[in-house]
Every structure is written in C-alpha cells, then in structure tokens.
C-alpha cells in the first residue's frame, strides 16, 4: 500500500511534465527563432538555456534571438553571455525596438546583429535595483569586470571591443581611424541608423536594418525553414525548483531516512518521493536533464532496497552500487552541459552541482544525527514505531504489566529478533513474542538481542553482539 502511494506521488508530479506544452519540433537545417523579451532575469535564463540546447541538439542552421528588453540583472546577464558564447551554430540578434542595459551586453555575445528601423541599443551602465548609482568602489569594480568580459565577448564575435565597452563605461572614448565616434562623458547608445553606418567600408555595429525576422533571414542569406521556440509557463517553475535544489535534496534524504526508521508510517516516504520528483522535474523543465537520469536514480533505489530486504548484513555490493548510481544521477541532473561539450564534465561544470550536493549532505547529516539521538525518545516516535505492521502472532506489547513481569523482561534478558528491527519489530523471549524497539539501531532477523530497558509497555533491545 505504501509503495503504491509513493508511486502515485511520482506519477502525479511527472504527469505534470507530460501534460506541459509539447516541446517544439526542430528539424535539421531550420532557422530557430528565440524571443528575448522582458526583464533579464533567472527565469529568462532557464528558457534560453533550453532553447539553445534544443537548437544545437537538432542541428539547426542558425539561431536568431528576437530582442526586446530594457535590461535586468547583471548576474543573470553574465550567465546568458557565457551561454551565448558557447553556441557552436551561427547566432543572430534582431533588435526589435530595444536592447537596453544588460540587453546590449547580451547582443554583443552574438555574431550578427540586425535592427528594426526604430530601435536602439546601449546605455548599459550598472545601477542598483532602486535606480540609484552604485557606491563608488562597487561601481569601479563592476565596470572593470564587465569591461573585460564584454571586450572579450566582442572580440570573439567580430565586434569592436571599444564600442562594446562604451555601452557601459562613460569614460570610454571610441575612435575609428581618425574619426571620434563617441566622446567621453556619457554611456553610448545607438539607434538603427547610427549602428549600421559604414566606416571604412564596415558597419559600425549592426549589419543592416530589417523589418522582420523573415526580412532578416532573406538579407542574411539564411535558407532554412523558420521554427520558433516559445517560453512555457513552466519556465518560471523550473527556475524556482532548480534554485531550491539543495533543499529538495535535503527533504528527499531526510524523508527516506525517516521512512526506514519508522516503516509503519507512510508520510516520510511520500515526502521523500515528492521532493525527488520535483527535483528531477524542475531540472527537466529547465533543460538540464532528461528522463535517463530518472531511470538511473530509480535503478539505484532498487539496488539499495534489494540490499536492505534480501542481503542485509551479508553483502554490500548492491547497496554501494545503488548509492553510487543515486549520487551520480543527482549530480548528472544538475550539470549544465551543452551538446558540443565533452561527455565527461569539467571542474567548472561540476562546481554548482557539487556545492548543492555538499549543502544537502551536510545538512542531512546534521539533522539525521539529531534525529537518531532524540527521535527514539519521543512519544510520537514510540507511538508510530509500535504500530508497525508485523507478522501475525501472540504479542505481549501493551498487555497488563504482570505479563511482562512474569516473563521477567529485565535488562540483560536474551532473545532473538523474529522480524527485522528498523527500529521496531518483534522478538522472541522464551516462548513469547514481544513487540520491541531499538534505540535507532537496525537489526536483522534471527539476530540475538538483549533487553536494555523494560517498563511493561515498552521493551528496548540491542544486538547481543554489541552489548
């Protein structure tokens, strides 16, 4: 019954993903159009990551970013710029009205730029979220870092690095040959006509003015069929779930621990299943993982259960292999790997997954240590532990006090575990089967046990081998 309920939880959570809007069909050679609209925020990053991977994985001939943004968070823009610079297929930006602030820095990370007749790019000076200037030291450090980043991005994609830096640094003068294009004193902003002006036979920034995506593909000589990738309502959900990855892992680990400690209760296993299901679902929607990681995780869980149910205290092969597969699947899920990157992750790719895993494991270890010490002493735990489902048979648990006294269940009394004690179960003393509980220890069937405490209503035992 319990496993059925847990399976229903998995089915419900993953059923949400299966009823999400179908992912776009991209064919080899298509020109993929991806909107970059609204605020530059983590939710936009999750969508762009998925779109880029979809385009590259399906061998699209080019990817066109339909840009209309006034900017947003610089930290998110950093990640977007980094992602754009990893794309292996040709990249184009159609500035459809606005590419302001952080949007201008993102545009520089694409190889080809086209602008609508009435559009602008620039004004990327960093400011606080309130609209105020950064403190002097922070502003200097931010501009210094971003100047280096945007110059490198501009050089990689064939743009003028001085021009790119002038978008955010008001002290940057731009001079081409003998002509001063931009003087110090203000950050640079260009309209379509200024950006496409040719100096020494080369456009200042944008390659042309176009009216639409179709016009862009025509002027750029792109022959493939236009295919669009649109953001879904689950993109925002994916951001929050991936941001909460350490907490979801912590909840899953603790739920699994409590499930084995209090096997007669269903809710810890259900909570664990929901946490792990949400963890995989969020990373799937964010484009970080596919169903193969779920299969790997389930296989690891099956091996661990086989170890516990059939080979307890006899072999550790299944358990160790299962734990390895579970950890590998969790790390694999969080790795942001692009199609053209090596299969084996680099240190940079593993940094965030390892940090999330470290936080979850350390947190789980601390909480489990506290639970192992104090949980068995609570009345709630004893109440659940003693109603665990056990094989039918006579039992003295809960019987009048004189039965236990007649049996002389005093500390030091020797018996044998009739069921697995994890930590509650049954043990045989003389000719009587008694409900017992350990102090948190896992004891296999047929293991000799010794009474360490008995008050007539509760019998606490330990393995005779360690007493």
Secondary structure as the mmCIF struct_conf table of DSSP 4:
data_model
#
loop_
_struct_conf.conf_type_id
_struct_conf.id
_struct_conf.beg_label_comp_id
_struct_conf.beg_label_asym_id
_struct_conf.beg_label_seq_id
_struct_conf.end_label_comp_id
_struct_conf.end_label_asym_id
_struct_conf.end_label_seq_id
HELX_RH_AL_P HELX_RH_AL_P1 UNK A 2 UNK A 18
TURN_TY1_P TURN_TY1_P1 UNK A 19 UNK A 19
BEND BEND1 UNK A 20 UNK A 20
HELX_LH_PP_P HELX_LH_PP_P1 UNK A 21 UNK A 24
TURN_TY1_P TURN_TY1_P2 UNK A 28 UNK A 29
STRN STRN1 UNK A 31 UNK A 37
BEND BEND2 UNK A 38 UNK A 38
STRN STRN2 UNK A 40 UNK A 40
HELX_RH_AL_P HELX_RH_AL_P2 UNK A 42 UNK A 57
TURN_TY1_P TURN_TY1_P3 UNK A 58 UNK A 59
BEND BEND3 UNK A 61 UNK A 61
STRN STRN3 UNK A 62 UNK A 69
STRN STRN4 UNK A 72 UNK A 72
HELX_RH_AL_P HELX_RH_AL_P3 UNK A 74 UNK A 84
TURN_TY1_P TURN_TY1_P4 UNK A 85 UNK A 86
BEND BEND4 UNK A 89 UNK A 89
STRN STRN5 UNK A 90 UNK A 100
TURN_TY1_P TURN_TY1_P5 UNK A 101 UNK A 101
HELX_RH_AL_P HELX_RH_AL_P4 UNK A 102 UNK A 107
TURN_TY1_P TURN_TY1_P6 UNK A 108 UNK A 109
BEND BEND5 UNK A 110 UNK A 111
STRN STRN6 UNK A 112 UNK A 115
BEND BEND6 UNK A 117 UNK A 118
STRN STRN7 UNK A 120 UNK A 122
STRN STRN8 UNK A 127 UNK A 127
TURN_TY1_P TURN_TY1_P7 UNK A 129 UNK A 130
BEND BEND7 UNK A 131 UNK A 131
HELX_LH_PP_P HELX_LH_PP_P2 UNK A 132 UNK A 132
STRN STRN9 UNK A 133 UNK A 133
HELX_LH_PP_P HELX_LH_PP_P3 UNK A 134 UNK A 135
HELX_RH_AL_P HELX_RH_AL_P5 UNK A 136 UNK A 156
TURN_TY1_P TURN_TY1_P8 UNK A 157 UNK A 158
HELX_RH_AL_P HELX_RH_AL_P6 UNK A 161 UNK A 166
TURN_TY1_P TURN_TY1_P9 UNK A 167 UNK A 168
TURN_TY1_P TURN_TY1_P10 UNK A 170 UNK A 171
STRN STRN10 UNK A 174 UNK A 176
TURN_TY1_P TURN_TY1_P11 UNK A 177 UNK A 178
STRN STRN11 UNK A 179 UNK A 182
TURN_TY1_P TURN_TY1_P12 UNK A 184 UNK A 185
BEND BEND8 UNK A 186 UNK A 186
STRN STRN12 UNK A 189 UNK A 191
HELX_RH_AL_P HELX_RH_AL_P7 UNK A 192 UNK A 195
TURN_TY1_P TURN_TY1_P13 UNK A 196 UNK A 196
STRN STRN13 UNK A 198 UNK A 199
TURN_TY1_P TURN_TY1_P14 UNK A 200 UNK A 201
STRN STRN14 UNK A 202 UNK A 203
BEND BEND9 UNK A 204 UNK A 205
BEND BEND10 UNK A 207 UNK A 207
STRN STRN15 UNK A 208 UNK A 209
BEND BEND11 UNK A 211 UNK A 212
HELX_RH_AL_P HELX_RH_AL_P8 UNK A 213 UNK A 220
TURN_TY1_P TURN_TY1_P15 UNK A 221 UNK A 221
BEND BEND12 UNK A 224 UNK A 224
HELX_LH_PP_P HELX_LH_PP_P4 UNK A 225 UNK A 225
STRN STRN16 UNK A 226 UNK A 229
TURN_TY1_P TURN_TY1_P16 UNK A 233 UNK A 233
HELX_RH_AL_P HELX_RH_AL_P9 UNK A 234 UNK A 243
TURN_TY1_P TURN_TY1_P17 UNK A 244 UNK A 244
HELX_RH_AL_P HELX_RH_AL_P10 UNK A 245 UNK A 261
BEND BEND13 UNK A 262 UNK A 262
TURN_TY1_P TURN_TY1_P18 UNK A 263 UNK A 264
BEND BEND14 UNK A 266 UNK A 266
HELX_RH_AL_P HELX_RH_AL_P11 UNK A 267 UNK A 285
TURN_TY1_P TURN_TY1_P19 UNK A 286 UNK A 287
BEND BEND15 UNK A 288 UNK A 288
HELX_RH_AL_P HELX_RH_AL_P12 UNK A 291 UNK A 310
TURN_TY1_P TURN_TY1_P20 UNK A 312 UNK A 314
HELX_RH_AL_P HELX_RH_AL_P13 UNK A 317 UNK A 334
TURN_TY1_P TURN_TY1_P21 UNK A 339 UNK A 340
BEND BEND16 UNK A 341 UNK A 341
BEND BEND17 UNK A 343 UNK A 344
HELX_LH_PP_P HELX_LH_PP_P5 UNK A 345 UNK A 346
HELX_RH_AL_P HELX_RH_AL_P14 UNK A 347 UNK A 374
HELX_RH_3T_P HELX_RH_3T_P1 UNK A 375 UNK A 377
BEND BEND18 UNK A 378 UNK A 378
HELX_RH_AL_P HELX_RH_AL_P15 UNK A 379 UNK A 385
TURN_TY1_P TURN_TY1_P22 UNK A 386 UNK A 387
BEND BEND19 UNK A 392 UNK A 393
TURN_TY1_P TURN_TY1_P23 UNK A 397 UNK A 398
HELX_RH_AL_P HELX_RH_AL_P16 UNK A 401 UNK A 407
TURN_TY1_P TURN_TY1_P24 UNK A 408 UNK A 408
TURN_TY1_P TURN_TY1_P25 UNK A 411 UNK A 412
STRN STRN17 UNK A 414 UNK A 417
BEND BEND20 UNK A 418 UNK A 419
STRN STRN18 UNK A 421 UNK A 421
BEND BEND21 UNK A 422 UNK A 423
STRN STRN19 UNK A 424 UNK A 429
TURN_TY1_P TURN_TY1_P26 UNK A 430 UNK A 431
STRN STRN20 UNK A 432 UNK A 437
BEND BEND22 UNK A 439 UNK A 440
STRN STRN21 UNK A 443 UNK A 443
TURN_TY1_P TURN_TY1_P27 UNK A 445 UNK A 446
STRN STRN22 UNK A 448 UNK A 454
BEND BEND23 UNK A 456 UNK A 457
STRN STRN23 UNK A 459 UNK A 463
HELX_RH_3T_P HELX_RH_3T_P2 UNK A 464 UNK A 466
#
